Structures are given as structure tokens and as C-alpha cells.
């Protein structure tokens, strides 16, 4: 397994390279200690990249898309001391395949690199716990948002969907088989429920909140 290491701590980089190559499973093809040095290896293919996020000339996250473009099949494992929720989410959104905290044993590093190579998403336990909390909080927030949405009657929803597609009151009435005045009555109720002052604002609010989908 061809391995690239981006790590500004020379001593740690030496220890990782020595330990990971002792059994012949990994071949350290190259090492870099900063962003500029790492970019020199964009065209030197490896299977897995072990990436420090705190580098002297910037964040290691900025390398992720560079390597993705140069080596689409590359798997990237962040190896960092940063365990804040913001940092974890920023790195995952940048496109890393795993997130490993420094201080992990060499066996954990090896297992994580193997897992990433096999298509997995290795995470340090502390990071996995945070993501679980994040998902649960997101589920609770989604439920709360859904509970706060205004209740639309089936006919109000029909009218709103027609208006969202650009139908006039008359065309909506003809399509639904109701009177134009009835459409206007439903529209007035919709404005009130959606805190809107116009048809376009009502449609925007309904689409934004997921009340209707086109």
C-alpha cells in the first residue's frame, strides 16, 4: 500500500514511517512537512494520504481538493490534534475519508489506513461520539422545525402548488374544479399561515420550509 505522509513534526513523521513500514504492508512513497512541499507530490500517486491539518504555512484541509483532482482514487485520513466540533465538520466537509486524533497507537493508525484503503471511514472514538451527537441533535432540530410548520389543509396545499407552478387564480380554479373566489379565499388563508404578503413570498416560504416540492 503506497502511503504519503504530510506532517510538520519531523520526529513524529520519522516514527510513523518506521513503524508503518516494519511489516512490509506499507511503502512510504514520500513525506512532506508543509503545504508547498506536499503540492510538489501531486503527481506522485499514492493509495492513502495521512494528512496533518495544522501545518506551518496553512491548513492541511486546503490540500484535500488539490489531491482529489490530481489523484481521484486517493483515500485521505486526517491525522491531527484538533478535536473541536467545528474542526471535525470542516475537515469532513472538505472531503477527508477518515479522522484520526494524534496520540492514537500505531496499531490504530495502521487499522485506520487499512480501513480507508478498503473504502471505510475510520474515525477516532471521540470523533465518532461527536458525530453521533451531531446527528441526534440534527434529528431533534428537524423534528422541532417540522412541528413549527403551519398546517395546510389538502385544498390549501393544492392551491399553493398550482400557484407555485405559475397558474393564475382562474387557471387554478379551472384545474381544481372550484370557483375563483374559493381560490382567492384559500390564498388569503395561505398568506396568513405563511406570514406572507404576496403570492411569490408565500410560495418562497413554502418551498424553503419543505411544505411543498415541485
Steps between C-alpha positions, in 0.01 A plus 500: 500500500658824384491766767560875504556681831447872552630583848701800618628327814812330366539270798140379476533455124812288553324286761196448280705411193715253694207332673273480197763345274632241744271219377526580131129582468556870441746674273559864588540652156554854620481736798431872520509747789292786357242586235755609243706184540191280478380663177828398339374140526159551341607290203673231707216249554434337836210290627450673835603842627553555874440872534585733788253790507720746692788593270736797524382661174126437537230243560546150361136507395599719207691203356200271487344627178843544338575131551146396411538664159848357441429152640125423496535154659710626791372441854580774752517456879536814713753453783477792738483633855188702413193341659261797504159444346556783252833359386360149457207622290723727292735213418220257418334756275835560330493133402727299730415129520597456864589702807763372739621686808871518573587290801335195345711187519691384195264202480206741482676699228567182302141382540369839392717509189394148405134587558529811284674303225214248508243777461412550866477820704728458803432736788658538841248405773471861621421615147244223450327601824483861387350404163239286674403796719495724194263266314271466801489876549423541130214251526356685800531833321332360189213370713468837672500682166235264367286557809519876447386485138150632436232243430356527149177333401516271194316761292732779615797286401343436157446871447852586615659243270308637202599857583862389540491361146388838367127436467268801533202495737274427203720218368530353850123509541445327164760233575359423848135535402427775749405867475744786460371656821573173682858507371533858622363398841757217528778735387404749772520222760839394362639853530395507864638155585831563323536861624522613138385818331494372143460185297871482417595540866255226601643266236858580608424430866322175416788376285763610752328316786427189297121537516484445125741358243492564129 
